[in-house]
Amino acid sequence: MFKFKGIAYKVGNVETISDKFRKREFIVTDGADQYPQYIPFTFVNDKCDLLESIAEGQEVEVSFSLKGREWTNPKDGQVKYFSTIEGFAVTASTPAFAANVAPSAPGSGHTDDLPF
């Protein structure tokens, strides 16, 4: 089990794949001013409902596991590997503050240290 703290960037819609399987994407950013990272978590089946109370812009902590699988293409026998970051719990630690996930507006007082 792993945990990641960040800011809820996007709460996706529930996708129904079959009668027994549904999934929902949840993007969390680290909130860095320069070069922010956007981490896609996948919540499946009953865990999809955990995201109902999460608003974009909230600080969150996601508990997750790393999943990996091997797949062989039946046409050419080529083997590929896939990984998934599967969330199974999420807690919000603050009220929503969407301004923290938007880029700084011109004239906002924010300056980059880049020379261009």
ABEGO torsion letter per residue (X at the ends): XBBBBBBBABBBBBBBABAABBBBBBBBBAGBABGBBBBBBBBBEAAAAAAAABBBGBBBBBBBBBBBBBBBBAAAGBBBBBBBBBBABBBBABBBBAAAABBBBBGAGBBBABAX
